[in-house]
Amino acid sequence: MSPLLLAAGYVNLDVIATVERVPGFGERVTAGSIFRATGGMTANAACAAARLGLGTEFFGRVGNDTEGEAALAELRRFGVGTGWVVRSRLPTTTALVLLRPDGERAIVSEPMNFDYGPLEEAMEGLAGEEGVCVHVDGFRLPEALGILSRARELGFYASADLDGFAEQDLRAFVAEISASLDIILL
């Protein structure tokens, strides 16, 4: 079997505004542009991996709405498998991204309810396979540590993007994180 990435996390609609500065409450700024794009750190990682030729399956949730259809189409366009994505009555999550010219971002995102059931099912079905990596984002890392430990028990690699993981939680979970992960993105 060729290498396979199982990427579990957010895919959302990003509404991105390019601004010179982030306004405070009661202030208003005019954006250089406002546009929409599919986003989410794990979805972005899955697309990047697929573009590099790695077999990639995405695990997440989208709504039964136009945004969900667009997100799935975008993932597929990059070669990411979407057969494990859960469709929901809830709308696809949206993130508001204020982007400065220097690349700094301010992000406001909706919460996402995540179900690890499909990922666990896929992992068990791949037991004994070589070259499998399970990747999660930092937003749900404490609850994903058991999944990542199971991935390592199955002989898979485990990775996480710690962007979004609160510093105080990092300190509290540093031993478990280092024991559960092969690859850490900071």
Solvent accessible surface area in square Angstrom, and as a share of the most:
residue,aa,sasa,rsa
1,M,126,0.56
2,S,82,0.53
3,P,76,0.48
4,L,24,0.12
5,L,15,0.07
6,L,1,0.01
7,A,0,0.00
8,A,2,0.01
9,G,0,0.00
10,Y,25,0.09
11,V,0,0.00
12,N,9,0.05
13,L,27,0.13
14,D,21,0.11
15,V,31,0.18
16,I,22,0.11
17,A,13,0.10
18,T,42,0.24
19,V,8,0.05
20,E,140,0.63
21,R,118,0.43
22,V,68,0.39
23,P,39,0.24
24,G,38,0.37
25,F,220,0.91
26,G,89,0.86
27,E,89,0.40
28,R,223,0.81
29,V,43,0.25
30,T,128,0.74
31,A,27,0.21
32,G,73,0.71
33,S,51,0.33
34,I,119,0.61
35,F,91,0.38
36,R,162,0.59
37,A,39,0.30
38,T,41,0.24
39,G,1,0.01
40,G,12,0.11
41,M,37,0.17
42,T,0,0.00
43,A,1,0.01
44,N,84,0.43
45,A,31,0.24
46,A,0,0.00
47,C,17,0.10
48,A,53,0.41
49,A,13,0.10
50,A,16,0.13
51,R,178,0.65
52,L,159,0.79
53,G,68,0.66
54,L,55,0.28
55,G,33,0.32
56,T,7,0.04
57,E,45,0.20
58,F,0,0.00
59,F,3,0.01
60,G,6,0.05
61,R,21,0.08
62,V,0,0.00
63,G,0,0.00
64,N,102,0.52
65,D,39,0.20
66,T,109,0.64
67,E,67,0.30
68,G,0,0.00
69,E,89,0.40
70,A,57,0.44
71,A,3,0.02
72,L,6,0.03
73,A,54,0.42
74,E,51,0.23
75,L,0,0.00
76,R,127,0.46
77,R,164,0.60
78,F,51,0.21
79,G,53,0.51
80,V,4,0.02
81,G,22,0.21
82,T,17,0.10
83,G,76,0.73
84,W,79,0.28
85,V,18,0.10
86,V,55,0.31
87,R,83,0.30
88,S,17,0.11
89,R,235,0.86
90,L,88,0.44
91,P,91,0.57
92,T,7,0.04
93,T,5,0.03
94,T,38,0.22
95,A,5,0.04
96,L,94,0.47
97,V,11,0.06
98,L,50,0.25
99,L,49,0.25
100,R,86,0.32
101,P,100,0.63
102,D,101,0.52
103,G,43,0.42
104,E,102,0.46
105,R,141,0.52
106,A,37,0.29
107,I,87,0.44
108,V,102,0.59
109,S,60,0.38
110,E,81,0.36
111,P,117,0.74
112,M,15,0.07
113,N,105,0.54
114,F,34,0.14
115,D,89,0.46
116,Y,28,0.11
117,G,32,0.31
118,P,23,0.15
119,L,1,0.00
120,E,79,0.35
121,E,114,0.51
122,A,7,0.05
123,M,1,0.00
124,E,81,0.37
125,G,68,0.66
126,L,36,0.18
127,A,52,0.40
128,G,70,0.68
129,E,66,0.30
130,E,142,0.64
131,G,30,0.29
132,V,0,0.00
133,C,19,0.12
134,V,0,0.00
135,H,7,0.03
136,V,2,0.01
137,D,1,0.00
138,G,1,0.01
139,F,102,0.43
140,R,25,0.09
141,L,0,0.00
142,P,48,0.30
143,E,107,0.48
144,A,0,0.00
145,L,14,0.07
146,G,54,0.52
147,I,13,0.06
148,L,0,0.00
149,S,45,0.29
150,R,90,0.33
151,A,0,0.00
152,R,94,0.34
153,E,125,0.56
154,L,25,0.12
155,G,56,0.54
156,F,6,0.03
157,Y,119,0.45
158,A,0,0.00
159,S,5,0.03
160,A,0,0.00
161,D,26,0.13
162,L,16,0.08
163,D,72,0.37
164,G,37,0.36
165,F,22,0.09
166,A,40,0.31
167,E,107,0.48
168,Q,124,0.55
169,D,50,0.26
170,L,58,0.29
171,R,170,0.62
172,A,78,0.60
173,F,52,0.22
174,V,87,0.50
175,A,75,0.58
176,E,88,0.39
177,I,4,0.02
178,S,74,0.47
179,A,74,0.57
180,S,7,0.04
181,L,13,0.06
182,D,66,0.34
183,I,80,0.41
184,I,74,0.38
185,L,79,0.39
186,L,176,0.87
